[in-house]
Amino acid sequence: MKTKSLALASALVCAGLSTAVGAQSIDECKKPLADEYKEVGQTRLSVLFWDVYDAFLYTTDGDFDWSQRKQQRKALLLRYLRDIEAKELVETTSEEWEKLGFNSQEQSQWLDKLSEMWPDIKEDDCILLKETNEGYAAFYQGDKSLGVINSSQFTEQFLAIWLSPESRFEEERDELVGKQ
């Protein structure tokens, strides 16, 4: 896979290399999806020589089309392969939005909300975003609800980091949306 951002790499180095205790199984991570979602694709993000996470995209019919994204309920599962502080996840979200050219007035509020709801991540922890019927972003860690951001604009911009044709992780995006 291609070499990724040096900023993300340095954040990961600072996060350390410890091993998780009480790791979540992928089945535990997927509990909030029940049987209503089907996998579209999966990928692994690696930065330099570090594996960061495995990502899984789900939709209700198992297909994804960017041009039809507003009509499709989606779920994105990230299973982390290393420890990462919540603060680093939030900062990386902000950086990715900037690279995609997003500049919503609500972004600072959304980032504050993510800072409040996301835990520090240990190796093998998962975070799941499940899009609600209203298009809002419901976050889970296993079957524990972390919170909801009641904005379909947030959901679209957050998922665009992985799903947009403009994503800087082109190869991983193609794997995730089932193009490879």
VEXDREN-2710 file (C-alpha; in Angstrom, 1 decimal):
% VEXDREN-2710
k/r/px/py/pz
1/MET/0.0/0.0/0.0
2/LYS/1.1/3.6/-0.6
3/THR/2.9/5.6/2.0
4/LYS/0.5/7.9/3.9
5/SER/0.7/11.2/5.7
6/LEU/3.7/11.9/7.8
7/ALA/1.5/13.8/10.3
8/LEU/-0.6/10.7/10.9
9/ALA/2.6/8.5/11.2
10/SER/4.1/10.7/13.8
11/ALA/0.8/10.7/15.8
12/LEU/0.8/6.9/15.7
13/VAL/4.4/6.7/16.9
14/CYS/3.4/8.9/19.8
15/ALA/0.5/6.6/20.5
16/GLY/2.8/3.7/21.4
17/LEU/2.8/0.0/20.6
18/SER/1.1/-1.7/23.6
19/THR/-1.0/-4.8/23.2
20/ALA/-4.7/-4.8/24.1
21/VAL/-6.2/-6.7/27.0
22/GLY/-9.8/-7.9/26.5
23/ALA/-9.8/-7.4/22.8
24/GLN/-13.2/-7.2/21.0
25/SER/-14.1/-9.9/18.5
26/ILE/-15.3/-8.7/15.1
27/ASP/-18.7/-10.2/16.0
28/GLU/-18.9/-8.1/19.1
29/CYS/-18.0/-5.0/17.1
30/LYS/-20.9/-5.7/14.6
31/LYS/-23.6/-6.3/17.2
32/PRO/-25.4/-3.0/16.6
33/LEU/-25.8/-4.0/12.9
34/ALA/-27.9/-7.1/13.7
35/ASP/-28.7/-8.9/10.4
36/GLU/-30.0/-5.8/8.5
37/TYR/-26.6/-4.9/7.0
38/LYS/-24.4/-6.7/4.4
39/GLU/-20.7/-6.2/3.9
40/VAL/-19.8/-4.1/0.8
41/GLY/-16.0/-4.3/1.2
42/GLN/-13.0/-4.1/3.6
43/THR/-9.5/-2.7/3.6
44/ARG/-6.5/-2.1/5.8
45/LEU/-5.0/1.3/6.3
46/SER/-1.2/1.2/6.8
47/VAL/0.9/4.3/7.3
48/LEU/4.6/3.7/6.5
49/PHE/5.2/0.4/8.1
50/TRP/2.4/0.5/10.8
51/ASP/-1.0/-1.1/10.4
52/VAL/-3.5/1.4/11.7
53/TYR/-6.9/-0.2/11.3
54/ASP/-9.1/-2.6/9.3
55/ALA/-12.2/-0.9/7.9
56/PHE/-15.5/-2.5/6.9
57/LEU/-18.3/-0.9/5.0
58/TYR/-21.9/-2.2/5.3
59/THR/-25.1/-1.2/3.6
60/THR/-28.6/-2.7/3.8
61/ASP/-28.2/-4.3/0.3
62/GLY/-24.4/-4.9/0.3
63/ASP/-23.8/-2.4/-2.5
64/PHE/-22.5/1.1/-2.5
65/ASP/-22.6/3.9/-5.1
66/TRP/-21.3/7.3/-4.2
67/SER/-23.9/9.0/-6.4
68/GLN/-26.7/7.3/-4.5
69/ARG/-25.2/7.8/-1.0
70/LYS/-28.0/9.8/0.4
71/GLN/-30.5/7.0/-0.4
72/GLN/-28.3/4.3/1.2
73/ARG/-28.0/3.7/5.0
74/LYS/-24.4/2.9/5.7
75/ALA/-22.3/1.6/8.5
76/LEU/-18.5/1.9/8.8
77/LEU/-16.7/-0.3/11.2
78/LEU/-13.0/0.5/12.2
79/ARG/-11.1/-2.1/14.0
80/TYR/-7.9/-0.6/15.3
81/LEU/-4.6/-2.5/15.1
82/ARG/-2.8/-0.3/17.6
83/ASP/-3.4/2.1/20.6
84/ILE/-4.5/5.6/19.6
85/GLU/-5.7/8.4/21.9
86/ALA/-9.1/9.8/21.2
87/LYS/-7.5/13.3/20.8
88/GLU/-5.5/12.0/17.9
89/LEU/-8.6/10.5/16.2
90/VAL/-10.4/13.8/16.5
91/GLU/-7.4/15.8/15.2
92/THR/-7.0/13.4/12.2
93/THR/-10.7/13.8/11.4
94/SER/-10.3/17.6/11.3
95/GLU/-7.2/17.3/9.1
96/GLU/-9.0/15.0/6.7
97/TRP/-11.9/17.3/6.4
98/GLU/-9.5/20.2/5.6
99/LYS/-7.9/18.1/2.9
100/LEU/-11.3/17.3/1.4
101/GLY/-12.1/21.1/1.4
102/PHE/-15.0/20.8/4.0
103/ASN/-15.5/24.0/6.0
104/SER/-18.8/23.8/7.8
105/GLN/-19.6/26.2/10.5
106/GLU/-20.7/23.3/12.7
107/GLN/-17.3/21.4/12.5
108/SER/-15.9/22.7/15.7
109/GLN/-19.1/21.7/17.5
110/TRP/-18.9/18.2/15.9
111/LEU/-15.2/17.8/16.8
112/ASP/-16.0/18.8/20.4
113/LYS/-18.8/16.2/20.5
114/LEU/-16.5/13.5/19.2
115/SER/-13.9/14.5/21.8
116/GLU/-16.5/13.9/24.5
117/MET/-17.9/10.6/23.1
118/TRP/-14.9/8.7/21.7
119/PRO/-12.7/6.7/24.1
120/ASP/-9.0/6.2/23.9
121/ILE/-8.5/3.2/21.6
122/LYS/-6.6/0.1/22.5
123/GLU/-5.4/-2.5/20.0
124/ASP/-8.4/-4.6/18.7
125/ASP/-11.0/-2.0/19.9
126/CYS/-13.6/-1.1/17.4
127/ILE/-15.7/2.0/16.6
128/LEU/-18.8/1.6/14.5
129/LEU/-20.7/4.5/12.9
130/LYS/-24.2/3.3/12.0
131/GLU/-26.3/5.8/10.0
132/THR/-29.8/6.2/11.4
133/ASN/-33.0/6.5/9.3
134/GLU/-32.6/10.3/9.6
135/GLY/-29.1/10.2/8.3
136/TYR/-27.5/10.9/11.7
137/ALA/-24.3/9.2/13.0
138/ALA/-24.7/6.8/15.9
139/PHE/-21.4/5.6/17.3
140/TYR/-20.8/2.3/19.1
141/GLN/-18.0/0.5/20.7
142/GLY/-19.2/-3.1/20.7
143/ASP/-22.9/-3.0/21.8
144/LYS/-22.2/0.1/23.9
145/SER/-23.6/3.3/22.4
146/LEU/-21.1/6.1/22.5
147/GLY/-23.5/8.8/21.3
148/VAL/-25.2/10.3/18.3
149/ILE/-24.4/13.4/16.3
150/ASN/-27.8/14.6/15.0
151/SER/-26.6/16.0/11.7
152/SER/-26.8/14.3/8.3
153/GLN/-24.2/16.8/7.1
154/PHE/-21.8/15.5/9.7
155/THR/-22.5/11.9/8.7
156/GLU/-21.8/12.7/5.0
157/GLN/-18.6/14.6/5.7
158/PHE/-17.3/12.0/8.2
159/LEU/-18.0/9.1/5.8
160/ALA/-16.5/11.0/2.9
161/ILE/-13.1/10.6/4.5
162/TRP/-13.3/6.9/3.5
163/LEU/-16.0/6.8/0.8
164/SER/-15.6/10.0/-1.4
165/PRO/-13.9/9.6/-4.8
166/GLU/-11.8/12.5/-3.5
167/SER/-10.5/10.5/-0.5
168/ARG/-6.7/10.6/-0.4
169/PHE/-6.7/6.9/0.4
170/GLU/-7.7/5.9/-3.1
171/GLU/-6.7/2.3/-3.1
172/GLU/-8.2/1.6/0.3
173/ARG/-11.4/3.5/-0.7
174/ASP/-11.8/1.3/-3.8
175/GLU/-11.4/-1.8/-1.7
176/LEU/-13.9/-0.5/0.9
177/VAL/-16.6/0.3/-1.7
178/GLY/-16.2/-3.0/-3.4
179/LYS/-14.4/-1.8/-6.6
180/GLN/-11.5/-4.3/-6.1
END
